[in-house]
Amino acid sequence: MKLLRTIRLDPSDTFVFERAAEPGEWAVSGAFMFAGVDPETLDGKPRAAFRGGFLGVPSLGWSTLTQIVEASDEDRAALVELLAGEMHRRLGAPDLVTARAAADEEVAFAASLCEHPRDTLIAVRRSFENGAIREAFRTLRPRGTRKPMRAFSFLEVEGEEEADETVDLVTLAKERRTER
């Protein structure tokens, strides 16, 4: 079985998102975090999380990329329990039974994204269309022989074309410094 883990190829997640997931956390899509939220009202870092973040568990932080990794049945079960606990304690699920069912669905969906080879990177692009959240996923695969991954060593991209968008990383970095 394969699941998703967060990966950080550069430090950008630490200033793009309010809370960045730690590298190596189990990950799920995280779209449920925006249930009941009007995406039109989101701006700045919450908007960045909505548009392109995977949710890391247990931090409930965001990651731009996830990596497909091998996982055992025990890993999957532990992830479901961990996510269910967070949904109950921190996100207001009414009880653990309800939280566990929701967490199981989220983990199953994350696993369904893992049909690609191990070490493939997955990126998400979220939008709000016709009153519903829509997610599109892209894959990035290392080119050539397996070496340590670097941000600019990827060639193959599969998935939907992404809208042209400019991100001002310098301004985001300055905002992060002023928040400290």
Secondary structure, 3 states (H helix, E strand, C coil): CEEEEEECCCCCHHHHCCCECCCCCEEECCHHHHCCCCHHHCCHHHHHHHHHCEEEECCCCEECEEEEEECCHHHHHHHHHHHHHHHHHCCCCCCHHHHHHHHHHHHHHHHHCCCCCCCCEEEEEEEEECCEEEEEEEEEEECCCCCCCCCCCEEEEECCCCCCCCCCHHHHHHHHHHHC
